[in-house]
Amino acid sequence: MSQTVAARPTYGNWRLPRRPGVGPLGPVGTVGAFVGLVLVLLASLSSLYAALVTLVAVLVPILPLAVRTRDGRSLYQLAAVRIGWALRTSSGSHTYVSGPLSNRPDGRFSPPGLLAGVRALDGRDTRNRPFGVLCHGRDRYTVVLACEPNGGTLVDPDQVDLWVAAWGQWLARLGLEPGLHGASVVVDTAPDTGVRLAHEVLPRITPHAPPAARAVMEELVRQHCSASYSTSTYIALTFGPVGRRRGTRHMVDDLAVRMKGLVAGLAESGGGAAHPLSAERIAEVVRVAYDPAAAAQLPEAATRPGGSGLRWDDAGPSAAVESVSSYAHDSGVSRTWMLTEAPRGTVHSGVLRSLLEPVPGVRRKRVALLYRPIDQALSARIVEADRRAAHFTASAGWGMVRARASAEVRAAEQVAAEEAAGAGLVEFSMLLTVTVDTVPDLPEAALAVAGMQTGSRLSMRPADRMQAAAFACSLPVGILPWEHTLVPFRLREAL
């Protein structure tokens, strides 16, 4: 009697698009190097001294592009981060104070940094459900969905495989959404306050219940509050106007009509029941992120008639101070890590499980997956350019083709074949934010993050000297990092 065991499905083949170039130089650096070589040859016709001077003038701007760190950053990028940090500290913009005692004319607790110019509007979808729209600068509008994903415990592997396939199809459909500029999935984990459980259980206890039974129920509620964790999942979708420029109200009405299609497909991918968040609920999420101590009061206030009444203009911290490696805000101190390299090779569906699990001693933890869907026309050009770059890199070596170059060619060919068959192309990254009570608690939290990275086979680095911006990008508010850089990201990739 023989028994056949089905192999677990694996996933992978994500890769960083590579541009053709000589060594670590990109297209711009390679063209600059060849132009400089021609200039040196022309100068050598005059004199050796002129050739040496020209060579030095060429090497000075080219060498910072050739020297790369372990995570692929050039010296220019390192210098830009340090110069930006020096300018912020010298001007005092790394500190933030709001409220009636600050010098703000409105006296409100507005969110700082990248969220300073954001406005919140209310709308209603075709099912008459309220939803909030965050209006960013540059004509960007964000809607936030909340969902309750199905857990993976006691679930058949075939069902998990179907969920992953449906999630891939949902991401591929984002590339077909008109005006969609980016999406983010934020998983927020924190100790459960027990307010919702107490409001559900305690009022149901009859006054005539035996004292022993009442004591048991009350003790269960207290123990649940101290030993359990709550996990919230949010999906933020950021849109821009399509075609001619339209007003804000037209965009809100357009998003109200498209809300049903945006929610469709999440249940099939294991996302459970999804619904849009109102402007008040979005403000509560941001408020708790900046002030973790408010997590115990806001749910209780939300159960009262009229809700908590929190507005977006009061969702920010009363004070915040950014340092090199941390970001202090109201009742918490946070540190954010950024993804530098996805897991190499193939992985199983639970590769991020250790990263999403609760961490004892941590006040809050957020894992934000950032997606940039690419439309079909641009996807074909990117895939073909990546394929040509892989072949160029493999054929540029001397002797036998290296194993990594050969693997790059196979991966590029597979991506090209899948894209030609109708698969979508999505660029992604990830942020991990950990919030603790005090600064001395950060080293222990950093050790826990290092262990989670090892379990997930990820390479991440702290967002030093840009902790405030990284903290805002990890919130479910639709901040797209690639749209907030001085140098366009396409030009930065070419460098």
N, C-alpha and C positions, 0 to 999 in steps of 0.2 A: 504494500500500500504506500503510495507516494503522496506527498503534500506539497502544493505550490504556494509559496509566500510571495505576495505582490510587493514589488519594490515601491518604497515611498517616493513620491514625486519630488523632484528638486527644481530649484529656480536659480536664475542667475543671468549671466551674459550682459550685465550692465557694465558699461565701460565709459571712461572719460574720453570725449572726442579729442583726437589729436590733430594738430595742424602740421603740414609738412614743413620741415626745417632742418638745419644742420645742428645735430647734437641737441642741447637744451634750448636752442634758439627757435622762436616761432617764425612765421612768415616775415613779420616786420624786421626782426633781428637778422634773419638770414639775408634779406634784401639789403639791409644796411651794411652787413658785413661784406657782401660782394661789391657794393658800391664803394665802400671804403678801400677794398683791395684794389679796385681799378684806380682810385685816386692816388693810392700809394705808388702804384706802378707808373702813373703819369708823373708824379712828383720825382720819382727816382731818375727820370730822364733829365731833370734839371740838376740835381745834386743829391748826395747821400744825406746831407743834413736836412734838406726839404722832405725827403722820404721819411726820415725818422720823426720829424715834427708832425707830418701827416698821419703816420702810424699811431702816434700817441693820441692825436686828436680823434682818431677813429676808435681806438680801444677804450677810451674813457667812457663814452656812452654805451658801448657794446658789452663790456665786461659785466656790468650789473645785471644785464639780461641773461648772461651765460651762467652766472653763479646762482644756484637754486638751493633752497632749503629742503628738508626731508618731505615736507608737504607740498612742494612744487612752487613756492612763492619765490619771486626774484628779489634782488636787493632793492629795486625800486619800490616794490610793494611794501617791504619792511620799512623803508624810509618814509613812505607816505603815511603809514599807520603811526609811526613815532612822531612825525611832524604834526599830524592832525591832533594827536594827544597833547603835545606841547602847546599848540595854539589854544586848545580848549581849557587846559589848566591855567594858562597865563591870563585868559579872559574871564575865568571863573565860571564858564558854562558847564563844567562838570558837576556843579552843585545846583540844586533846584529847591525853591521854597515857594509855597503857594498858600492860599487861605487868606482870611481877613487881615492877618498881621504881616503879610508880605507886601511888596510894592506893586502887586498886580492891581490894575484898576477895578476889575470885577470882583475880586475877593473870593473867587471860586477855587476849587481844587482840581483844576484841569490836568489831564495827563501830560507828561513832559515829553521832550525829545521829538521823535518821529511822529508821535501822536498829538503834537501841539496844535496842528492845523486841521484836525479831523472833526467833522460835525456828524451828529447822529440824527437821522430822520425816521419817522414811523410810516408804515404802510400796511396794507392788508392784501393778502393774496386772493386767488379765486375761490378759496374755501373759507374766506372771511377770517383767516388767522392773522394775528398781528405779527409783523416782522420788522426788524430794524435794518436800516441801511446806513453804513458808515461812509461818508463822503470825504475822500482824500483829495489832496491836490493833484494836479495833472489829469483831472477828469477821471478819477478812479472811484468806483463804488463797490462796496463789499457787503455781502450778505453772509450770515453765520447760521449754520445748521447744527443742531444738537441731535445726537443719535445714541442709542443704547446697544452697543455691539453684543452679539452672542458670545458667550465664553467658549473656550476651546476644550474645557473639561468634559470628558466622556462623549466626545464627538468623533464619529468615524473619520478616518483619513480621507475617504472619498468625498465626504461632505466638505471637509476643509479645502480639498482640491477644487471643488465647485465654487466655494466662496472666493478663493484666490482668483480663479478664472473670471468670475463675475466682477470682482474689483478691478481687474485689468481691463475688462470691457468698459467699465464705468470711467476709468481714467482715459481710455482711448476716445470715448465720446466727448470728453472735455475739449479735445482738440477741434471738435466740430461746433462747439458753442460759439456763436458770434460775439466777438468782443471780449472773450475771456482772456485775461492776462496772467492769471496764476491762481493756484489753490494751495491750501495748507490743511493738514490734518493734525490736530493737537489733542494729545491724550494727557489729561491732568489727573495726577494721583495725589491724595492727601488723606490724613487720618479723618475718619468719619466723625462729624460733630454729634451725630445722634439726634439732631433736632427733628428730622423727618420721621425717624422711627418713633420718637417720643410722641409726636403729634398723631401718629397713626395708631399706636398701641394704648397709650394711657387714657385717652378719652373713651375708649371702648370698654374699659373695665367698669363693670356695673358697681354701683355703690353698695349693693348687697352681697358682693363677693366675699368669700371667707378671707380673713386676714392673711392666712398662709399663702393662698393663691395670689392675692394682691402683692404680697412681699416678693414672691417668686418672679412675677412679671416685671416689677420695678427693678429687681436685681438684674434680670436679663437685659433690660434696656441700658442700665448703667454699665454692665460688662461689655455690651456690644459697642458702646461709645468709646471705650478705652482699648479695644482689641481689634477693631475692624478698620478698613480703609475704603474710601469711596473713589471711584474712577469715573471721570467725565470725558466724553469725546466730542470734539467740535470740528466742523469742517467749514472753513472760510473760503469763499469764492469771490475773486476780485474781477470786476468787469470795467470796460471802457466803452464810450459811445461808438456806435457803428455808423459809418457813412458820415453824413453831415452832422455838425455839432448840435446836440440837443440839450435841453435844460434838465435840471435836476429832477423836477417832477415827472418829466417824460421817462427818465431812467427808472424812477421808482415804480411807475406803472408798468414799464416793460419787465422789470424783475418780478413784479407780482404775477404777471402772466406766465413767466418761465419757471416759477417756483415749483410747480407740480412736476415738470420734467427734470428739474435738478434733484429732487428728492427720489424720483423713480430710479430703481436700480440699486439703491443702498441696502434695501432689505435682502435682495438676492445675494449680495456680497457679504452677508453676515453683519451688516450695520444695524439691524433691528429697525425699530420704528424711529423715523427721523422727522423732525419738525423744525421750522425756522425759529430763531430767537428774536424776541422783541428788543427794542432799543434799551429798555430798562434792564432786561436780563443780560445783555451784552455789557452794560455798565457795571452790573454786579460782578461778572466774571473778572473784569479788569480791576475792579476795586479790591477784590479778594487777592488777586495776584500781587498788587502793591502793598496791601495790608493784610497778611494772613490771619491776624487776630480778628478781623471782621467776619471771618467765615462762620463764626458761631452766632453772630447777631443777624446777618442778612437773611439766612433761610427762615428764621423765626419772624422777621419783619415781612417777608414775602407771603407768609400765610395769612396775614391780616387783610381785611378788605382794602382794596386799592393798591396792594402790593407794597414794596419797599419805598417806592417813589424816588429811587435814585436816578439822577440824571447823568448824562455823559460828562457834563462840565464839572461834576463832583466825583468822578471815578478815579482821579489821580491821587498821588500821595501828597501828604502835607510837606514832606521834605525828602530829598533823595541826594545821595552823594555817590559819585562814580569814582572808583579807584582803578589801579592797573588791572587787578585780578578779581574784583568783586563789585557789587552794586548794592549799596545799602538804601533801603526804602522803608519808611515807617517801622513796622514791627518785624521786618525780616531782612536778611542779607542773602543775596543771590549770586551765583556764578553760572555762566553759560559756556557750554562746549559746542564746537562746530565740527561737522563731519569733514574729514579730509580724504578718506578713502573708503569705499564700500567694501563689503566682504569679498575676498578673492575666491574665485571658483564658484561652485554651486552650493546652495544652502537649502535647508528645509523650511517649511512654512513657519515654524516657531523660532526663527532666528532672532527676532526682536523680543522674545518673551522675557528674557532676563532684564532687558532695558525698560520694560513696561511694568515690571513687578514693583510693589511698594518697597521702600527702603526705610527700615527703622531709624528713628532719630532725625529724619528729614521732615521739615514742616510741609513742603510742597515739592512736587517734581513734575516737570512738563517735558514731553517729547513732541517736538513739532517736525512733521515731514512737509517739506516745501516742494511743490510740483509746478513746473512750467510746461504746460501742454503746448505742443507745436502743431500747427496746421499741416495738412497733408502736402500742400505744394512745397512748403519750406522743409518738411521732413524728408522728402525725396532728395532735395539738394544737399541737405546735411549728411544724409546717409551715403550718398555717392561721394561727397567730398571726404568723408571719413574713410570710406573704402579706398579711395585713391591715396590718401595719406598713409594708410596702413601698408599698402603695397610699396609705396615710395620708401618708407622706413625699412621695410624688410629687404628691399633690393639695394639700399644704400650701404649696407655693411660689406665688409671684405671677407672673403672665404665663405664658409658655410653660414646659412641663415640661422640666427640665434633662435632658441626655443621660444622666448617671449615674443619676438617679432613674428614668428610663425603662428603663435596663438592669437596675436592681435589680428592677423590676416583672417584666420578662421572665424573669429568673433565678428569682425566687420562684415564678412561675407554672410554670416548667419543673420545679422541685423538687417542687411540689405534684402535678403530673401524674405524675411518676415515682414518688412515694411512693404515690399512689393505685393505680398499676399493680403495686405489690408490692415496690418497691425499698426497701432499708434506709437508715436515717439514722444517721450516725456523726459524732460530733464528734472532731476530731483536732488535734494540735499536734506540735511537734518540738523536740528538744534536740540540741545538738552540743557534745561535750566533746573537747577537745584536751589531751593530756598531753605535756609536754616535760621535759627534764632539769633545767633551772634557770630562774629568773625572767627573766634576760636573753634567753632564747630565746622568750619569749611574744610580743614585738612582731612577730617574723618569722612566727610561727605565726598571729597575728591578720591579717597581710597575706594569707597563704594562704587563711584562712577567708573574707576579703572577696572574693577572687577566686572561690572556690567558690560564694559566694552570688550573685555576678553571673552565673555560668554556669547556676545553677539558678533564677534569677529569684525568689529568696526575699528577704524582709526579716527580718533577725534583729538582736538586740541582746544585749550581754553581760548575764548575770544578776548584775549588781553588787550587793554587799551581801547576796547569798544564794547564793554559790558552793557552799557545802557542801551545801545542800539540793538545788540543781540537779544537782550531781555524783551524789548518791544517786538522784535521779529518773531519771538517764540509765542507771543500771545495770539489768540484767535481773532485778530482784527484786520487781517488782510494786508499787512505790510509786506511788500515784495522787495527783498534786499537788492536785487539786481537793478531796480529802478531808482535807487537812492545812492548812486555812486557818481563821482565827478567824471571819471573816465567811463564811457560806454562799455558794457561788459563784453560785447563782440570785439572791440578794439583791445580790451584787456586780455582776452583769450588769444588774440593774434600775437600779442607780445610774448 
